[in-house]
Amino acid sequence: MDSLASQIAVVTGAGRGIGRAIALKFAHAGADVVCISRNPDNCGKVAAEIVALGRHAWPVALDVSDAGAVEAAAGKILADCGRVDVLVNNAGVTRDGLLMRLDEAEWDTVMDTNLKGAFLMTKAFTRAFVKQRGGRIIVISSVIGLIGNPGQANYAASKAGLIGFTKSVARELASRGITANIIAPGFIETDMTSELSEELKATVLRQIPMGRFGSVDEIAEAALFLAGPAARYITGQVLTVDGGMVM
Ligand SMILES: NC(=O)c1ccc[n+]([C@@H]2O[C@H](COP(=O)([O-])OP(=O)(O)OC[C@H]3O[C@@H](n4cnc5c(N)ncnc54)[C@H](OP(=O)(O)O)[C@@H]3O)[C@@H](O)[C@H]2O)c1
């Protein structure tokens, strides 16, 4: 099923975890993919996997919180690829700590990467989307942005901020044929969650009606749906993919 045939997608945080799964899922669906991560080895490896599938891929080492670098990279991506059809803002980090111990640098790093990064990337491609009268913007938030979590005030604020940001973008760009939607994953098995203690994992599992963590592929399936033709009349929505954790 080539639901993204001849489409070009940009995926941030594509070097590992959920972003890697989305980049590969899109390539399997026929898309060519710009793979962005900070570490050039990580995005380079994923780009090579996509080329092995017979698609084009462009690895781009970029810090999405660096305004100048994002602007320069977006210009080069548009020049090299000719167009971009789908943007997935997935890059994200955690710097956990209880509020009384949370320092300014931990707040800033999380807000700059998760929230400002999505703003910079979306802004950088919006003119092209408007010009071509179409585009799909997908933003990876988190259930933590919906319900909060002790020790993650910075992360929850960034993820809740992404929801308000994306809904505003959806309203601004709907008349141009551009959709903007949010995926709020629950607990997914990646590097980000592998650091959790067994005790915390057991506590989290008790809150998931389906009784298991999600897989990166289950988030990639949701992204593929939102990027594909079946989702053309859906915008400004939060799609929670969490085994029933938040309902
Ligand atoms: N895992 C979960 O349970 C879960 C649940 C809800 C939401 N999410 C969200 O899903 C997204 C992906 O999570 P994940 O678990 O796949 O994370 P991950 O395994 O830690 O991978 C994060 C990716 O983001 C990239 N990245 C981080 N900071 C960046 C920056 N400043 N500029 C460019 N790229 C940057 C990393 O680049 P490098 O490869 O170069 O390090 C890496 O490729 C995040 O937004 C996260 O908040 C995850």
The ligand as an SDF file (V2000), in Angstrom:
LIG
                    3D

 48 52  0  0  0  0  0  0  0  0999 V2000
    8.8850    7.0580   24.4240 N   0  0  0  0  0  0  0  0  0  0  0  0
    7.7220    7.3990   24.9360 C   0  0  0  0  0  0  0  0  0  0  0  0
    7.1450    6.6820   25.7630 O   0  0  0  0  0  0  0  0  0  0  0  0
    7.0530    8.6840   24.5200 C   0  0  0  0  0  0  0  0  0  0  0  0
    5.7740    8.9360   25.0170 C   0  0  0  0  0  0  0  0  0  0  0  0
    5.1230   10.1090   24.6470 C   0  0  0  0  0  0  0  0  0  0  0  0
    5.7520   10.9890   23.7990 C   0  0  0  0  0  0  0  0  0  0  0  0
    7.0060   10.7320   23.3410 N   0  0  0  0  0  0  0  0  0  0  0  0
    7.6140   11.7250   22.4660 C   0  0  0  0  0  0  0  0  0  0  0  0
    7.9600   11.1240   21.2480 O   0  0  0  0  0  0  0  0  0  0  0  0
    9.1080   11.7810   20.7110 C   0  0  0  0  0  0  0  0  0  0  0  0
   10.1950   10.7390   20.4150 C   0  0  0  0  0  0  0  0  0  0  0  0
   10.4790   10.0660   21.6220 O   0  0  0  0  0  0  0  0  0  0  0  0
   11.4440    8.7760   21.6630 P   0  0  0  0  0  0  0  0  0  0  0  0
   11.0400    8.0060   22.8600 O   0  0  0  0  0  0  0  0  0  0  0  0
   11.5140    8.1480   20.3480 O   0  0  0  0  0  0  0  0  0  0  0  0
   12.8240    9.5240   22.0070 O   0  0  0  0  0  0  0  0  0  0  0  0
   14.3500    9.0390   21.8140 P   0  0  0  0  0  0  0  0  0  0  0  0
   14.4220    7.5760   21.5880 O   0  0  0  0  0  0  0  0  0  0  0  0
   15.0670    9.6330   22.9820 O   0  0  0  0  0  0  0  0  0  0  0  0
   14.8060    9.8000   20.4670 O   0  0  0  0  0  0  0  0  0  0  0  0
   14.7290   11.1920   20.4020 C   0  0  0  0  0  0  0  0  0  0  0  0
   15.1560   11.6620   19.0250 C   0  0  0  0  0  0  0  0  0  0  0  0
   15.0370   13.1040   19.0190 O   0  0  0  0  0  0  0  0  0  0  0  0
   16.2660   13.6630   18.5810 C   0  0  0  0  0  0  0  0  0  0  0  0
   16.5120   14.9680   19.1980 N   0  0  0  0  0  0  0  0  0  0  0  0
   16.5500   15.2720   20.5060 C   0  0  0  0  0  0  0  0  0  0  0  0
   16.8280   16.5740   20.6640 N   0  0  0  0  0  0  0  0  0  0  0  0
   16.9750   17.0990   19.4190 C   0  0  0  0  0  0  0  0  0  0  0  0
   17.2810   18.3870   18.9100 C   0  0  0  0  0  0  0  0  0  0  0  0
   17.4960   19.4390   19.7320 N   0  0  0  0  0  0  0  0  0  0  0  0
   17.3560   18.5620   17.5630 N   0  0  0  0  0  0  0  0  0  0  0  0
   17.1510   17.5170   16.7260 C   0  0  0  0  0  0  0  0  0  0  0  0
   16.8710   16.2720   17.1370 N   0  0  0  0  0  0  0  0  0  0  0  0
   16.7860   16.0690   18.4770 C   0  0  0  0  0  0  0  0  0  0  0  0
   17.3120   12.6440   18.9910 C   0  0  0  0  0  0  0  0  0  0  0  0
   18.4630   12.8900   18.2070 O   0  0  0  0  0  0  0  0  0  0  0  0
   19.8190   12.0060   18.3660 P   0  0  0  0  0  0  0  0  0  0  0  0
   19.4980   10.6890   17.7170 O   0  0  0  0  0  0  0  0  0  0  0  0
   20.8210   12.7710   17.6040 O   0  0  0  0  0  0  0  0  0  0  0  0
   20.0840   11.9010   19.8230 O   0  0  0  0  0  0  0  0  0  0  0  0
   16.5950   11.3270   18.6990 C   0  0  0  0  0  0  0  0  0  0  0  0
   16.7290   10.9970   17.3360 O   0  0  0  0  0  0  0  0  0  0  0  0
    9.5290   12.8210   21.7180 C   0  0  0  0  0  0  0  0  0  0  0  0
    8.9890   14.0570   21.3660 O   0  0  0  0  0  0  0  0  0  0  0  0
    8.8900   12.3220   22.9930 C   0  0  0  0  0  0  0  0  0  0  0  0
    8.6450   13.3480   23.9030 O   0  0  0  0  0  0  0  0  0  0  0  0
    7.6820    9.6020   23.6880 C   0  0  0  0  0  0  0  0  0  0  0  0
  1  2  1  0
  2  3  2  0
  2  4  1  0
  4  5  1  0
  4 48  2  0
  5  6  2  0
  6  7  1  0
  7  8  2  0
  8  9  1  0
  8 48  1  0
  9 10  1  0
  9 46  1  0
 10 11  1  0
 11 12  1  0
 11 44  1  0
 12 13  1  0
 13 14  1  0
 14 15  2  0
 14 16  1  0
 14 17  1  0
 17 18  1  0
 18 19  2  0
 18 20  1  0
 18 21  1  0
 21 22  1  0
 22 23  1  0
 23 24  1  0
 23 42  1  0
 24 25  1  0
 25 26  1  0
 25 36  1  0
 26 27  1  0
 26 35  1  0
 27 28  2  0
 28 29  1  0
 29 30  1  0
 29 35  2  0
 30 31  1  0
 30 32  2  0
 32 33  1  0
 33 34  2  0
 34 35  1  0
 36 37  1  0
 36 42  1  0
 37 38  1  0
 38 39  2  0
 38 40  1  0
 38 41  1  0
 42 43  1  0
 44 45  1  0
 44 46  1  0
 46 47  1  0
M  CHG  2   8   1  16  -1
M  END
$$$$
